[in-house]
Amino acid sequence: MPDYSPYQQKIIKRYYENFDGIKHQRLSELATELYLAEGKKRDRLWAQVEQTLRKLEFPESRIAHLMEKRDPALLVGILKELGAPG
């Protein structure tokens, strides 16, 4: 990382050390938003859920099932399975 100052390098390092926790938090926020959203916003939120689960390397078959059902309760179950508060 020669282009970054030592301070910036530390920030980047901490981000990647906490990547899973950050993504779990985001999924938790998305689950809450899904219960309240309607229409096109709900579709965008589901796309974000799918993208986040892929970044967490969640099994593709489970992602496909969730996206087929589009049930926020299933997402809450996944959050519990991953150990994130939700």
JOHUQUI-V852572 format. One record per residue. N is the residue number from 0. RES is the residue in three letters. PHI is phi in radians with two decimals (* if undefined). OMEGA is omega in degrees with one decimal (NA if undefined). NEAR is the number of other ideal C-beta (glycine too) atoms within 8 Angstrom. Layout:
# JOHUQUI-V852572
n->N res->RES phi->PHI omega->OMEGA near->NEAR
n->N res->RES phi->PHI omega->OMEGA near->NEAR
This chain:
# JOHUQUI-V852572
n->0 res->MET phi->* omega->-176.3 near->6
n->1 res->PRO phi->-1.22 omega->-177.7 near->3
n->2 res->ASP phi->-1.44 omega->-175.5 near->3
n->3 res->TYR phi->-1.96 omega->175.8 near->8
n->4 res->SER phi->-1.24 omega->177.6 near->5
n->5 res->PRO phi->-0.98 omega->177.9 near->6
n->6 res->TYR phi->-1.09 omega->179.3 near->6
n->7 res->GLN phi->-1.13 omega->178.3 near->9
n->8 res->GLN phi->-1.07 omega->178.5 near->10
n->9 res->LYS phi->-1.13 omega->179.2 near->8
n->10 res->ILE phi->-1.10 omega->179.4 near->8
n->11 res->ILE phi->-1.08 omega->179.7 near->10
n->12 res->LYS phi->-1.07 omega->179.3 near->8
n->13 res->ARG phi->-1.11 omega->178.5 near->8
n->14 res->TYR phi->-1.04 omega->-177.7 near->9
n->15 res->TYR phi->-1.26 omega->174.6 near->7
n->16 res->GLU phi->-1.17 omega->-177.8 near->6
n->17 res->ASN phi->-1.85 omega->-174.2 near->8
n->18 res->PHE phi->-0.97 omega->-178.7 near->8
n->19 res->ASP phi->-1.06 omega->179.2 near->7
n->20 res->GLY phi->-1.09 omega->178.4 near->7
n->21 res->ILE phi->-1.11 omega->-179.0 near->9
n->22 res->LYS phi->-1.21 omega->176.3 near->11
n->23 res->HIS phi->-1.09 omega->177.9 near->13
n->24 res->GLN phi->-1.06 omega->179.7 near->9
n->25 res->ARG phi->-1.10 omega->177.9 near->10
n->26 res->LEU phi->-1.08 omega->178.3 near->18
n->27 res->SER phi->-1.09 omega->177.9 near->12
n->28 res->GLU phi->-1.13 omega->179.4 near->8
n->29 res->LEU phi->-1.12 omega->178.6 near->13
n->30 res->ALA phi->-1.05 omega->178.2 near->14
n->31 res->THR phi->-1.09 omega->-179.1 near->8
n->32 res->GLU phi->-1.12 omega->-178.8 near->9
n->33 res->LEU phi->-1.12 omega->178.7 near->13
n->34 res->TYR phi->-1.12 omega->-175.5 near->7
n->35 res->LEU phi->-1.75 omega->-172.1 near->5
n->36 res->ALA phi->-1.45 omega->176.6 near->9
n->37 res->GLU phi->-2.43 omega->171.6 near->4
n->38 res->GLY phi->1.10 omega->-174.8 near->6
n->39 res->LYS phi->-1.14 omega->178.9 near->5
n->40 res->LYS phi->-1.09 omega->178.6 near->8
n->41 res->ARG phi->-1.07 omega->177.9 near->10
n->42 res->ASP phi->-1.09 omega->178.5 near->8
n->43 res->ARG phi->-1.12 omega->179.9 near->8
n->44 res->LEU phi->-1.12 omega->178.0 near->12
n->45 res->TRP phi->-1.11 omega->176.7 near->11
n->46 res->ALA phi->-1.09 omega->178.2 near->8
n->47 res->GLN phi->-1.17 omega->177.1 near->10
n->48 res->VAL phi->-1.06 omega->-179.3 near->14
n->49 res->GLU phi->-1.04 omega->-179.1 near->11
n->50 res->GLN phi->-1.11 omega->-179.1 near->8
n->51 res->THR phi->-1.15 omega->178.3 near->12
n->52 res->LEU phi->-1.12 omega->176.8 near->13
n->53 res->ARG phi->-1.14 omega->178.5 near->10
n->54 res->LYS phi->-1.11 omega->177.7 near->7
n->55 res->LEU phi->-1.44 omega->-179.7 near->11
n->56 res->GLU phi->1.02 omega->175.3 near->4
n->57 res->PHE phi->-1.27 omega->-177.1 near->9
n->58 res->PRO phi->-0.97 omega->-175.6 near->5
n->59 res->GLU phi->-1.05 omega->-179.9 near->7
n->60 res->SER phi->-1.13 omega->178.8 near->6
n->61 res->ARG phi->-1.23 omega->177.1 near->10
n->62 res->ILE phi->-1.08 omega->-179.7 near->12
n->63 res->ALA phi->-1.06 omega->179.2 near->8
n->64 res->HIS phi->-1.10 omega->179.1 near->9
n->65 res->LEU phi->-1.06 omega->-178.1 near->15
n->66 res->MET phi->-1.20 omega->176.7 near->9
n->67 res->GLU phi->-1.22 omega->-177.8 near->6
n->68 res->LYS phi->-1.38 omega->-177.4 near->7
n->69 res->ARG phi->0.88 omega->-179.8 near->6
n->70 res->ASP phi->-1.92 omega->-179.6 near->7
n->71 res->PRO phi->-1.01 omega->178.7 near->8
n->72 res->ALA phi->-1.12 omega->176.2 near->6
n->73 res->LEU phi->-1.14 omega->177.9 near->10
n->74 res->LEU phi->-1.12 omega->177.2 near->15
n->75 res->VAL phi->-1.08 omega->176.2 near->10
n->76 res->GLY phi->-1.08 omega->177.6 near->8
n->77 res->ILE phi->-1.13 omega->177.9 near->13
n->78 res->LEU phi->-1.05 omega->178.3 near->14
n->79 res->LYS phi->-1.11 omega->178.8 near->9
n->80 res->GLU phi->-1.09 omega->179.9 near->6
n->81 res->LEU phi->-1.34 omega->178.7 near->9
n->82 res->GLY phi->1.55 omega->179.6 near->5
n->83 res->ALA phi->-1.63 omega->175.7 near->10
n->84 res->PRO phi->-1.18 omega->-179.3 near->4
n->85 res->GLY phi->-2.90 omega->NA near->9
